Amino acid sequence: MSGQRVLFIDRDGTIIAEPADKQIDSLQKFRLVPDVIAGLQRLRDAGYTLVMVSNQDGLGTESFPERTFREPHEFLRELLKSQGITFAEEFICPHKPADNCHCRKPKTGLLDDYLKSHPLDREHSYVIGDRETDLQLAQNLGIQGIRVRTEETPGDTWPEIAARLTARARVASVVRKTKETDIKVDVDLDRESPIHIETGLGFFDHMLEQIAKHGGFSLQLTCKGDLHIDEHHTVEDCALALGQALKQALGDKRGIHRYGFLLPMDEALAQVAIDLSGRPYFVFEGQFGRDTVGQLPTELVPHFFRSLAETLGAAINLKVQGENTHHMIEACFKGVGRTLRQAFRITDTELPSTKGTL
């Protein structure tokens, strides 16, 4: 299980601006931190689970009765709800520092049971708060902490926080070593360069360059294969490693277009349809008039795309027709690149599936 992307968010000083006496016990003291609503909406749309974690010193005591806490807190809940923002859980410690409880931040006691039943994606979960104790809580949870800027302390504004957490780099690096091949692949789906390919097969290098160039992504791939035997392992394993790298770079696929189609080239016509469905499938229709182009056996062209579909988790339908085998193969690779460009594009904030996963 990969775990959930969770944001553990402080309340006072982070969502509600903290008053001079450090206690929000009336609506007269209620004031939101600038841009917090828009920031939380962006993070919600990006698929984060929101969890509130707050220390409320002496809650329930004579100096801070429960009713004086509840009125502004319920007002906050209703206000956020009206803007489509809900917290999956709220964890509030009522103790003072002198009580030496197990639940007051930066201790993790408030969250221990939650974490047992909700495994985290620790690389993409964060604590957001305005105090050093929030950053210490993040450290104790084994995740990153983000400090909110206040009038008293430096940090990030809510627009900066939202931009940082929604702009995940779509990059991946894969190393694949077998008895037949030694391959390293680096991809960046949101950069168009560099593109550098070395497999020992010149025409195959050129075709991989076409996928990246027409796909609009950076690809660096090197392969040392058993070419003294034949080309099969090099072509197959490059496809498997490339598909794995692209799948990793896509992450949870939230917001992608998912589908893509078609490319003609000279007298050759390649019709390509791709669905990044998570379910590998490959259909090929075409007949090449030559056995090889350069050092690339033409029988390995459909095998390459079948292997790519397998590790990318894509359904690929590829039909090609024409007279010139070189142009036909090039149309296949360029066509797949163009359809990947469409499918990789971020066009929304939602996952393009009713299943909730791809």
GUSEGU-686502 format. One record per residue (C-alpha): x, z, y. Coordinates in pm, whole numbers, plus 50000, padded with zeros to 5 digits. Layout:
<recs>
XZY/...
</recs>
This chain:
<recs>
500005000050000/501434989950340/499585017050530/497575017750852/498885011351201/497875043551376/498275055051736/498295092951773/497265097352136/497435128552350/494505136252582/495485155752895/497995136953109/497665106452884/493975096952893/492665122253146/494905129053447/496075164953427/495015187553719/497335211853896/496185241553686/496745221553360/493185228753237/490325203653234/487355227053223/484865209653452/483715174853546/485055180853897/488565179353748/487875147953545/489935117653646/491245090353417/494875079753402/495165045353569/494405015253346/493845036353034/490525019552947/491944984252952/495024995952762/493015012352485/490784981552457/493814959052405/495194982352140/491814984251966/491594946251965/495104944551817/493874963951514/495324998451576/493505029451453/493165054851736/493575091951662/493495119051929/495905148451900/495735174952172/496965210152241/494295230152428/495895263452514/493575292752448/490495272052372/487635295152277/489055324952464/487595342052771/489905322353000/488925289052842/485465291152680/484415263952437/481525252752662/483825245452958/485975223652732/483045205652573/481385192152889/484315170553011/485325162152655/481875148952564/481815130052893/485115113752794/483755104552451/480645088152596/482625070152863/485055055552610/482225046852373/480485027452650/483635006152672/483825000452297/486555026152235/486215052251962/488725075651805/488695076151426/489645113051430/490225140751683/492645169151614/492745197851862/494925228951845/493335258452032/496385281252013/498895292252273/502655288952218/502935326552158/500555324051861/503265305351667/500655285751471/501425257451229/499235231851407/500395231351769/502365200251866/505145192151798/504405207351456/502505184351222/500035209251075/497045193251248/497785160351076/498995170350730/495675165150550/494955133050740/498315118350645/497745126050277/494635104250270/495725078450530/499195064550454/500905051650768/502635019150842/505445039750993/507235009951143/504135001351348/502595035651419/503275055751735/502645088251918/501635082552282/501765111852523/503085125052851/505195154152728/508395160252539/506335177152265/504625143652199/507985126752148/509055155251921/505845151351719/506675114551673/510115123851546/508625149251305/506225122651173/509015097451129/507525072751377/508255061651732/507085079652044/506045064552378/505945085252694/503215078552948/504295077453310/502945105453530/503545116253889/506045141453756/507815123153474/509085087753412/507595066653134/505465036053070/502165026653232/499205018053010/499554980553079/503214982952975/502335002452660/499604977752562/501874947952622/504664963552416/502464971952118/500504939452108/503484915952141/504904920451793/507814897351727/506844872751452/510274870951295/511644875050944/514894873050755/515024866550380/517964865950141/517424851149796/520214852449539/519954839849183/522394825848931/521594791149066/521324796249444/522364818549734/519964814050026/519524830250367/516524822050587/515754833750942/512514823651115/510974830951454/507454817251485/507354820451864/510624802851947/511404765951896/515164770151859/517644773351708/517054750251413/519984748251174/519834737650808/522624735350548/521674729550185/524234703750076/521494677350058/521564656950378/518124641150356/516564674150248/518214691350548/516614665050771/513194671050615/513414708750661/514374702751023/511184682151059/509034710850931/510544734651187/510624709651475/507034698551429/505964733751333/507254746951666/509304775151514/512954784751486/514444780451140/517954788251024/518464782050653/521654780450449/521804774450076/524674773149831/523204758849514/524294745149178/524304709049296/526944701149034/524084704048785/521224688548985/519084692849297/516124710749138/517084747249195/518214741049552/514954724249654/512704748649468/514454780449580/514654769049943/510884764049936/510314798449782/512594815750034/511084796950329/507534805250221/508454841950183/510024842950530/507034826150695/504634850050523/506624880450639/506794867350995/503014862351004/502464899350931/498774908050896/497834873451041/495604889051306/494624863751570/496094832851400/494164800051393/494624799251012/493814762250954/495534729051034/495364691150964/496954654750957/499724630551070/500314592751054/503844578051070/504484540451099/502764524150801/502734557550613/499784581050638/500054617450535/496824637050534/497514674350531/495134703850526/496394739650517/494594772850489/496674804550522/494204821950297/496574843850098/495564824349786/498254799349678/496964765149576/498424730149597/496924695549556/499024663949588/498024627449579/500594600049628/502994576549455/506554570849573/508124536749515/511684550049478/513174576749254/515454591049523/515964590549899/519484600649988/520274628249740/516664640049715/514714630949399/511234621149512/509684640249220/510854672149393/508824665449709/505474677649567/507364704949381/508804717349712/505374720549870/503914736749559/506674763249572/506184767849947/502444773449896/503204799349628/505244823349842/503534815750175/500174823550018/498634791050142/496274764750010/497884730950084/496184697550026/498564668250078/497774631250037/500254603850128/500164566050116/502434538550243/505064512750151/508334528650267/509254559050057/511484573650329/508634571950581/506154586150330/508304616750260/509054621650629/505324619650706/504704646850446/507224670850599/506254663250959/502584665850870/503024699750706/505024711151009/502274700251247/499564717251046/501614749251028/501974747951407/498184747651436/497664774451172/500344798051316/498924796351669/497524828851811/494024820051933/492164853251905/492594890451853/490584892451533/491534886251172/490174851451082/488364863450770/485204882550687/487084899350401/489154920450640/492434907650497/494314875350432/
</recs>
